[in-house]
Amino acid sequence: MAETVGSEDGKSRHMASFEELPTTSGPQRFDAVSRVEEVVTDILTMDLLHSSPAFLQRVLELAGAASPSEIVSIRRSVSDTSMGETDVELVIQLGSKRQAILIENKIRAPVMDRQFERYRMRGNAGKASGQWDDFCVILMSPQSYFDELDAEQKEYVDANLSYEMIVEFLASFSEHAFKRHIFQSAVAQFKKGYVRIADARMISFHQNYWALASAKFPQLRMMKPDVVGSDGSWIYFPPLYGDTNKVRLIHKFKGIGCELSVTTRRAEEIATALEPHLDVDMVVRSMKTAAYINIKTPALDHLAEFSVLESDLLISLQQLDRLRLFALNENVRGLINQHI
């Protein structure tokens, strides 16, 4: 069940923070925090959104929301639908409209399959049901965590609320010294301990995939896999158009299927231009900075025996080669190059 902070009539009410209690004079000192968990920074963020108008304004600016505004509700660990969980859900009233700010909080945990895409699905579901008129997806994390995300995952994120920005912001408010210490400790722990943890079963799957692809479809030019973590459910192929990394194949083997990815700020335009050239089983979708041409293929469970998966994988490799030929078609290539 979601944790909610707000009044019964939907309007925000003040939630006092611990730092507002009287303190002794002199510099404040805190013991080192051995490990900061995401639930802690969830709660501290909710407290700041309620108790600090300046912090709320900073988050609204990051979300591109107008002001003045009024908090309708803040909830934590929201799982009202079957489309996953929102760490912090902030709903604000902007004149006659409501906007949701959906915050995913990450310190060390790897990205789950389709995690940010599901945030957008929940945001659109909220619009469809009338919960809000618009929404924004924010990743709250150490800056380096956001920087290391794959470009395709960033497509679903509207903004990064970095822990470093929060630390810098809180430096001006002595009453929030302990909160600043917690966020600062989380950043230090990330820098000290974050590494991509190798997952033996995922690495084995990638290696078997590479061996099959190299033998049967060498034209796809799949690179030999290196270290792969448990979140390695997207397989990337080399660029199709020379040196530019903007046009490439991706196999999202957990269920999304095979895709031709085109990085562009004109995604809707290119989607419209490519529509007449698509085969009947191809679907084009546009995001903020990319267009994807998708062919649905069987989902693969990397934990299963590879011999059981081989026939379905060959189907996927065939579809990837179709997308490769589609991208290299003279007319299609011309349209893509006009829009990237």
C-alpha positions in Angstrom: 0.0 0.0 0.0 1.3 3.5 -0.8 2.4 5.8 2.0 0.6 9.1 1.7 1.4 12.5 3.1 -1.4 15.1 2.6 -4.7 16.4 4.0 -8.0 14.7 3.5 -9.2 17.4 1.2 -6.2 16.8 -1.1 -4.4 20.0 -0.1 -0.9 19.9 1.2 -0.2 20.3 4.9 3.1 21.1 6.7 5.2 18.1 7.8 7.8 19.2 10.3 11.3 17.9 9.8 13.6 16.8 12.6 16.0 19.7 12.0 13.4 22.3 13.0 13.8 21.4 16.6 16.0 23.7 18.7 19.7 22.9 18.3 22.8 23.8 20.3 25.1 26.4 18.9 28.4 25.5 17.1 29.2 23.3 14.1 27.0 20.2 13.6 28.7 16.8 13.4 27.2 13.5 12.4 28.5 10.0 12.6 29.3 8.3 9.3 26.3 6.4 7.8 27.4 2.9 7.0 24.9 2.4 4.1 22.1 4.7 2.9 19.1 2.9 1.5 16.7 4.3 -1.0 13.7 4.2 1.4 15.6 6.7 3.5 16.1 9.2 0.7 12.5 8.6 -0.5 11.2 9.8 2.9 13.6 12.7 3.2 12.6 13.9 -0.3 8.9 13.8 0.6 9.7 15.8 3.7 11.6 18.4 1.7 8.8 18.7 -0.8 6.4 19.5 2.0 8.6 21.6 4.3 10.7 23.5 1.9 8.9 25.7 -0.7 12.3 26.5 -2.3 13.1 22.8 -2.8 9.6 22.2 -4.2 10.2 25.1 -6.6 13.5 23.6 -7.7 11.8 20.3 -8.5 9.0 22.0 -10.4 11.5 23.9 -12.5 13.3 20.7 -13.3 9.9 19.2 -14.3 9.1 22.2 -16.5 6.0 22.9 -14.4 4.6 26.4 -14.0 4.2 28.2 -10.6 2.5 29.1 -8.4 1.3 25.6 -7.7 -0.3 23.7 -4.8 0.5 20.2 -3.7 -2.4 17.8 -4.0 -0.7 14.7 -2.7 2.6 12.9 -2.2 2.7 9.2 -2.0 5.5 6.7 -1.7 5.8 3.2 -3.1 2.7 3.5 -5.3 1.6 0.3 -7.0 -2.0 1.0 -8.0 -1.7 -0.8 -11.3 0.0 -3.9 -12.7 2.5 -1.7 -14.4 5.1 -1.6 -11.6 5.8 0.7 -8.7 6.5 4.5 -8.4 9.0 5.4 -5.7 7.6 8.9 -5.1 4.5 10.3 -6.7 3.9 14.0 -6.4 0.7 15.5 -7.8 0.4 19.3 -8.0 -2.4 21.7 -9.0 -1.4 24.2 -11.7 -4.3 26.5 -12.1 -7.1 24.4 -13.6 -4.8 21.5 -14.4 -3.1 18.8 -12.4 0.4 17.5 -13.1 2.1 14.3 -11.8 5.8 14.1 -11.1 6.8 10.5 -11.0 10.2 10.0 -9.3 12.3 6.8 -9.5 15.0 6.8 -6.8 18.2 5.0 -7.5 21.4 4.8 -5.4 23.0 1.5 -6.4 20.3 -0.9 -7.6 20.5 -1.9 -11.3 17.7 -0.8 -13.7 15.0 -3.4 -13.9 13.6 -4.6 -17.3 11.5 -1.8 -18.9 11.6 0.1 -15.6 11.5 3.6 -17.0 9.2 2.6 -19.8 6.7 1.4 -17.2 6.9 4.9 -15.6 5.6 6.4 -18.8 3.0 3.7 -19.1 1.7 4.6 -15.6 1.8 8.3 -16.4 -0.3 7.8 -19.5 -2.7 5.5 -17.6 -3.1 8.3 -15.0 -4.0 10.8 -17.8 -6.4 8.3 -19.3 -8.2 7.8 -16.0 -8.3 11.5 -15.2 -5.9 11.5 -12.2 -3.8 14.2 -13.9 -3.6 16.2 -17.1 0.1 15.8 -17.7 3.1 14.1 -16.1 6.9 14.1 -15.9 9.3 11.2 -15.1 12.3 12.1 -13.0 15.2 9.9 -12.0 16.6 10.9 -8.6 20.1 9.5 -8.3 23.8 10.3 -8.1 24.8 12.1 -11.3 27.1 9.3 -12.4 24.3 6.8 -12.2 22.3 8.8 -14.7 25.3 9.4 -16.9 26.0 5.7 -17.1 22.4 4.8 -18.3 22.1 3.5 -21.8 20.7 6.2 -24.2 17.6 4.1 -24.9 16.8 4.0 -21.1 17.2 7.8 -20.9 14.6 8.2 -23.5 11.9 7.5 -21.0 13.3 10.0 -18.4 12.5 13.7 -18.6 15.0 14.9 -16.1 17.6 13.9 -13.5 17.3 15.2 -10.0 20.9 14.5 -8.9 21.9 13.9 -5.4 24.7 16.3 -5.9 22.3 19.0 -6.8 20.3 18.3 -3.6 23.5 18.4 -1.5 24.4 21.8 -3.1 20.9 23.1 -2.6 20.7 22.1 1.1 24.0 23.7 1.9 22.2 27.0 2.1 19.8 25.7 4.8 21.3 24.9 8.2 18.0 23.4 9.4 18.5 20.7 6.8 22.1 19.8 7.7 21.3 16.2 8.6 19.4 15.6 5.3 22.3 17.1 3.4 24.6 14.7 5.3 22.5 11.7 4.3 22.4 12.6 0.6 26.2 13.4 0.6 26.8 10.0 2.2 24.8 8.3 -0.5 26.9 10.0 -3.2 30.1 8.9 -1.5 28.9 5.3 -1.2 28.0 5.2 -4.9 31.4 6.5 -5.9 33.1 4.1 -3.7 31.1 1.0 -4.4 29.2 1.1 -7.6 30.4 -1.4 -10.2 28.5 -3.4 -12.8 28.3 -6.7 -11.0 28.9 -9.6 -13.5 26.0 -12.1 -13.7 27.3 -15.5 -14.7 24.1 -16.7 -16.2 23.5 -13.6 -18.2 27.1 -13.6 -19.5 26.6 -17.2 -20.6 23.5 -16.3 -22.5 25.1 -13.4 -24.2 28.1 -15.5 -25.2 25.9 -18.3 -26.6 23.8 -15.6 -28.4 27.0 -14.1 -29.9 28.3 -17.5 -31.1 25.0 -18.3 -32.8 24.7 -14.8 -34.4 28.3 -14.8 -35.6 27.8 -18.3 -37.2 24.4 -17.7 -38.8 24.1 -14.0 -39.3 27.6 -12.5 -39.5 26.2 -9.5 -41.4 24.8 -8.3 -38.1 28.4 -7.9 -36.9 27.5 -8.5 -33.2 30.4 -7.6 -30.9 31.7 -10.3 -28.6 30.2 -9.6 -25.1 32.3 -8.4 -22.2 31.0 -8.0 -18.6 27.2 -8.3 -18.4 25.1 -7.6 -15.4 21.7 -9.1 -14.4 20.0 -6.1 -16.1 21.6 -6.9 -19.5 18.3 -7.7 -21.3 19.0 -5.4 -24.3 21.6 -6.5 -26.9 23.1 -3.7 -29.0 24.5 -4.1 -32.5 27.1 -1.9 -34.2 26.0 1.3 -36.0 24.5 0.8 -39.4 25.4 4.1 -41.0 29.2 4.3 -40.7 30.6 6.2 -37.8 27.3 7.7 -36.5 25.9 5.9 -33.5 22.4 7.2 -34.2 21.1 4.3 -36.3 21.5 0.8 -34.8 19.7 -2.5 -34.1 18.6 -3.5 -30.6 17.2 -6.8 -29.4 15.2 -6.3 -26.3 14.8 -10.0 -25.7 12.7 -10.0 -22.5 9.6 -9.3 -24.5 9.7 -6.0 -26.4 11.3 -7.6 -29.5 13.7 -6.5 -32.2 14.0 -2.8 -33.0 15.7 -0.4 -35.3 16.6 2.7 -33.2 17.0 6.1 -34.7 18.3 8.8 -32.4 16.8 12.2 -33.4 15.0 15.2 -32.0 12.5 14.9 -34.9 11.2 11.5 -33.9 7.5 12.2 -34.7 8.5 13.6 -38.2 10.6 10.5 -39.0 7.9 8.2 -37.7 5.4 9.8 -40.1 7.8 9.7 -43.0 8.7 6.0 -42.5 5.1 4.8 -42.0 4.3 4.2 -45.7 7.5 2.1 -46.0 6.8 -0.3 -43.2 5.9 -4.0 -43.6 2.6 -5.1 -42.0 4.3 -6.6 -38.9 6.5 -3.4 -38.3 5.3 -0.8 -35.8 6.9 2.6 -35.5 6.9 4.5 -32.2 8.4 7.9 -31.4 9.9 9.0 -28.1 11.4 12.4 -27.0 14.7 11.9 -28.8 14.3 8.6 -30.8 12.1 6.7 -33.1 11.9 2.9 -33.0 10.7 0.5 -35.7 9.7 -2.6 -33.8 9.0 -6.2 -34.9 7.5 -8.3 -32.1 9.5 -11.6 -31.5 9.3 -14.3 -28.9 10.4 -13.4 -25.4 13.5 -15.2 -24.2 14.3 -16.4 -20.7 18.1 -16.3 -20.3 17.9 -18.8 -17.4 16.5 -21.5 -19.7 18.7 -24.1 -21.5 20.1 -22.3 -24.5 19.2 -25.3 -26.8 15.6 -24.7 -25.9 15.8 -21.0 -26.9 17.8 -21.5 -30.1 14.8 -21.8 -32.5 13.2 -18.6 -31.1 16.5 -16.8 -31.1 16.9 -17.7 -34.8 13.5 -16.1 -35.5 14.7 -12.9 -33.7 18.0 -12.9 -35.7 16.0 -13.2 -38.9 13.9 -10.2 -37.9 17.0 -8.2 -37.0 18.4 -8.9 -40.4 15.1 -7.7 -42.0 15.4 -4.4 -40.0 19.0 -4.1 -41.1 18.0 -4.4 -44.8 15.1 -2.0 -44.2 17.5 0.6 -42.8 19.8 0.1 -45.7 17.1 0.5 -48.3 18.0 3.6 -50.4 14.7 5.4 -49.9 14.5 4.6 -46.2 18.1 5.6 -45.6 17.5 8.9 -47.4 14.5 9.7 -45.2 16.4 8.8 -42.0 19.4 10.9 -43.0 17.1 13.9 -43.6 15.8 13.7 -40.0 18.9 13.0 -37.9 
